[in-house]
Amino acid sequence: MSQPKLPLPNILVVEDDAFIQAILNQTLSEHFAVTLFTDGMDAFNYLQSGNVPDLILSDLNIPGLSGMELLTQVRNSGFFSSIPLIILSGKEDTDTRIKCLEAGADDYLIKPFNPRELDARIKNILRRMGKY
């Protein structure tokens, strides 16, 4: 007897660059349900409307709430604080990476990134949570 199929894990992607959005959507939609936003405030409003993704993937440099502000809001919220959050950024400096990780980011990838590596990192996080 076959096991019932679990629903695809939902990934909330916050990225304002159309090219990166297309890459993320194409790569991630093979294994995940993807919800895209270009603005950090719109993404946070989506969360506050009762939508709880399995993981958030956010650029640092986005309109509305920046990626760092979104990370801070999510981590300070009792309801959303356990949602894994990965930062994508063109900022390669160590200080920015450390600041994001200390603020509660679960991972930090520098653009340009290998989509297969991102996919593997997401699966590892979700596997540890029992959601993949």
GIZIWO-V149810 format. One record per residue. N is the residue number from 1. PHI is phi in radians with two decimals (none if undefined). D_CENTER is the distance of its C-alpha to the mean C-alpha in whole Angstrom. Layout:
BEGIN
n: {N | N}
phi: {PHI | PHI}
d_center: {D_CENTER | D_CENTER}
END
This chain:
BEGIN
n: {1 | 2 | 3 | 4 | 5 | 6 | 7 | 8 | 9 | 10 | 11 | 12 | 13 | 14 | 15 | 16 | 17 | 18 | 19 | 20 | 21 | 22 | 23 | 24 | 25 | 26 | 27 | 28 | 29 | 30 | 31 | 32 | 33 | 34 | 35 | 36 | 37 | 38 | 39 | 40 | 41 | 42 | 43 | 44 | 45 | 46 | 47 | 48 | 49 | 50 | 51 | 52 | 53 | 54 | 55 | 56 | 57 | 58 | 59 | 60 | 61 | 62 | 63 | 64 | 65 | 66 | 67 | 68 | 69 | 70 | 71 | 72 | 73 | 74 | 75 | 76 | 77 | 78 | 79 | 80 | 81 | 82 | 83 | 84 | 85 | 86 | 87 | 88 | 89 | 90 | 91 | 92 | 93 | 94 | 95 | 96 | 97 | 98 | 99 | 100 | 101 | 102 | 103 | 104 | 105 | 106 | 107 | 108 | 109 | 110 | 111 | 112 | 113 | 114 | 115 | 116 | 117 | 118 | 119 | 120 | 121 | 122 | 123 | 124 | 125 | 126 | 127 | 128 | 129 | 130 | 131 | 132}
phi: {none | -1.47 | -1.28 | -1.16 | -1.33 | -1.35 | -1.12 | -1.11 | -1.06 | -1.68 | -1.92 | -1.61 | -1.88 | -2.09 | -2.65 | -1.70 | -1.50 | -1.06 | -1.14 | -1.13 | -0.97 | -1.10 | -1.08 | -1.11 | -1.09 | -1.12 | -1.20 | -1.35 | -1.20 | -1.16 | -2.13 | -2.40 | -1.48 | -1.94 | -2.03 | -1.87 | -2.34 | -1.78 | -2.28 | -1.10 | -1.20 | -1.09 | -1.12 | -1.17 | -1.10 | -1.04 | -1.10 | -1.16 | -1.45 | 1.74 | -1.59 | -2.09 | -1.28 | -1.40 | -2.80 | -1.99 | -2.13 | -2.32 | -1.25 | -1.38 | -1.75 | -2.23 | -1.24 | 1.32 | -1.45 | -1.19 | -1.03 | -1.17 | -1.14 | -1.10 | -0.99 | -1.10 | -1.09 | -1.13 | -1.20 | -1.44 | -1.52 | -1.07 | -1.36 | -1.80 | -1.06 | -1.60 | -1.24 | -1.09 | -2.37 | -1.94 | -1.68 | -1.94 | -2.73 | -1.45 | -1.38 | -1.66 | -1.18 | -1.08 | -1.03 | -1.14 | -1.06 | -1.12 | -1.02 | -1.16 | -1.13 | -1.18 | -1.38 | 2.04 | -1.12 | -1.44 | -2.83 | -2.54 | -2.03 | -1.64 | -1.40 | -1.26 | -2.14 | -1.51 | -0.98 | -1.18 | -1.15 | -1.05 | -1.00 | -1.13 | -1.13 | -1.08 | -1.06 | -1.08 | -1.09 | -1.18 | -1.10 | -1.11 | -1.53 | 1.33 | -1.93 | -2.53}
d_center: {35 | 31 | 28 | 27 | 23 | 20 | 18 | 15 | 12 | 10 | 6 | 6 | 5 | 7 | 9 | 13 | 15 | 16 | 17 | 13 | 12 | 15 | 14 | 11 | 12 | 15 | 14 | 11 | 13 | 16 | 14 | 12 | 12 | 10 | 10 | 10 | 11 | 12 | 13 | 12 | 14 | 14 | 11 | 12 | 15 | 14 | 13 | 16 | 18 | 17 | 14 | 12 | 9 | 9 | 5 | 3 | 1 | 5 | 8 | 11 | 14 | 13 | 16 | 16 | 14 | 13 | 10 | 12 | 14 | 11 | 10 | 14 | 14 | 11 | 13 | 16 | 16 | 18 | 17 | 13 | 13 | 13 | 9 | 7 | 5 | 5 | 7 | 8 | 12 | 15 | 17 | 18 | 20 | 20 | 20 | 17 | 15 | 17 | 17 | 13 | 14 | 16 | 15 | 12 | 9 | 9 | 9 | 10 | 11 | 14 | 14 | 16 | 14 | 15 | 13 | 15 | 14 | 10 | 11 | 13 | 11 | 9 | 12 | 13 | 11 | 12 | 15 | 16 | 15 | 17 | 15 | 15}
END
